[in-house]
Amino acid sequence: MKESNSKSKDENLGGTIREVKDYREVLNYSKKVLDFIANDELETSDIKWISKETVNNFRDYVNPGFLEYRKSVTENGEFAAVEWKDSGLNSFVDVNGKEYIDCLGGYGIYNVGHRNPKILKAVTDQLKHQALHSQELLDPLRAALAKLLADITPGNLQYSFLCNSGTEAVEGAIKLAKLHQQKNGKHYFMAATGAFHGKSLGSLSATSKGLFRKPFMPLVSGFKHVLYGDIDMMYKTVKTSSMVGEDIAAIMLEPIQGEGGIIIPPKDYLAKVRQLCDDFGIIMIADEVQTGMGRTGKMFCVEHYDVKPDIMCLAKALGGGIMPVGAVIATEEIFKNFFPNPFIHTTTFGGNPLACAAAIATISTLIEDNIPERAEKMGNYLMTGLKNVTSKYPSLVKEVRGMGLMIGIEFTNNKIGYSVSKGLFDKGVLVAGTLINAQTIRIEPPLTIEKAQCDIVCEALDKVLLNVESAKLALV
Ligand SMILES: *Cc1c(COP(=O)(O)O)cnc(C)c1O
């Protein structure tokens, strides 16, 4: 709670009551935290202090809802674990020194691992001479990154707008599509059920979950949703929309749905969507924010289907697990709508030198270390292991599915998924399973994960499933 003595209202200056803050407390507190940052090792007293402060500050100043929500990452139901530092490429430790294999990968940000030395070097080297850009001169790293993105993305994707997140990349894509299709009289957008594209008002309009959307209605108008993977429904909706004068400007899709629970569409789906877009003059937007940068075994997931989108959204792993970076990349035909006035869509921090240094190093590392190929191999290895283990528990596990190292384990119900993610957490394996929905837990480790670590994950899962099964049997 706020200290009651931190403010005094007794000074009367120039006839107005002025609030005078006592900054001494603030200064002391900030110094204490800075000491904490500067330390590599923690004393027992530091651990106690930071654990207590973190929980209290979350309760009083961040959002107490998180403490309830993060129960699955709570040791003995006492208090939420407080993270502290990375430990090698694929693990991290909490303030108590407990190590976790990271099978969540920050929802897909750690493709090249935690604090990969190559990314770290590029960012610290850049930091030595310039952190942020002047905002007025031409910045060389923005230019170089845009060129590299054009080189590695499929088809004629050429011009990039750089931003700070996936949400912003999606916003940029929506605005580019609007601008391009305005003159063609096409004002409507189509996305899919199960889709996640972000939570800002524009991107939320494309996102599908009613739980996130409904409280903020009305959203940006003109978004229609069709069942993911159902090309007939998409065709019929495009057709009927056009018949009633609500022509579709763009269709936005994830090649594999991440947030939706690792949903892989039918094999020919994306190619058929591409064809449909061509037939009706619709822009195809691939949201590769989570599937991109090698995650599924190729640099971009659309490459598995030989599909070339008109606009692609990137973020998450693009910053190499060190900097936040996003990008929306479009063909010249579409992007040229931004040429006459480049200030029509801008951002202060997007494409800053530190972010670009990280992204350039990420692209370089993905290629030099054959990381997409590694994701495919290690993905097959881990998936085989997970399938072997889960096949012993058919009453608990419905399916293991995935591509590369984007893997989902679907349980027979939400409660089992929650118990499993909690059990794995206790055994030092972090997965994405939450209080809100753990029916499918996501396994998205760094693409640098080692075979031995995959083995540990599978062994831990076996033990946890056995426990959950015995607890379940004990109940009936
Ligand atoms: C995470 C995600 C986003 C949003 O990215 P943020 O960086 O969280 O804004 C958009 N689309 C997809 C497919 C994502 O997985």
PDBQT file of the ligand as one rigid body, heavy atoms in Angstrom, charges set to zero:
ROOT
HETATM    1  C1  LIG A 501       1.802 -13.136 -30.161  1.00  0.00    +0.000 C 
HETATM    2  C2  LIG A 501       1.087 -12.959 -31.439  1.00  0.00    +0.000 A 
HETATM    3  C3  LIG A 501       0.652 -11.700 -31.876  1.00  0.00    +0.000 A 
HETATM    4  C4  LIG A 501       0.811 -10.461 -31.024  1.00  0.00    +0.000 C 
HETATM    5  O1  LIG A 501       2.153 -10.152 -30.839  1.00  0.00    +0.000 OA
HETATM    6  P1  LIG A 501       2.591  -9.183 -29.624  1.00  0.00    +0.000 P 
HETATM    7  O2  LIG A 501       4.069  -9.041 -29.807  1.00  0.00    +0.000 OA
HETATM    8  O3  LIG A 501       2.207  -9.871 -28.357  1.00  0.00    +0.000 OA
HETATM    9  O4  LIG A 501       1.891  -7.901 -29.802  1.00  0.00    +0.000 OA
HETATM   10  C5  LIG A 501       0.053 -11.595 -33.111  1.00  0.00    +0.000 A 
HETATM   11  N1  LIG A 501      -0.129 -12.682 -33.872  1.00  0.00    +0.000 NA
HETATM   12  C6  LIG A 501       0.277 -13.906 -33.503  1.00  0.00    +0.000 A 
HETATM   13  C7  LIG A 501       0.083 -15.065 -34.416  1.00  0.00    +0.000 C 
HETATM   14  C8  LIG A 501       0.884 -14.094 -32.263  1.00  0.00    +0.000 A 
HETATM   15  O5  LIG A 501       1.258 -15.324 -31.866  1.00  0.00    +0.000 OA
ENDROOT
TORSDOF 0
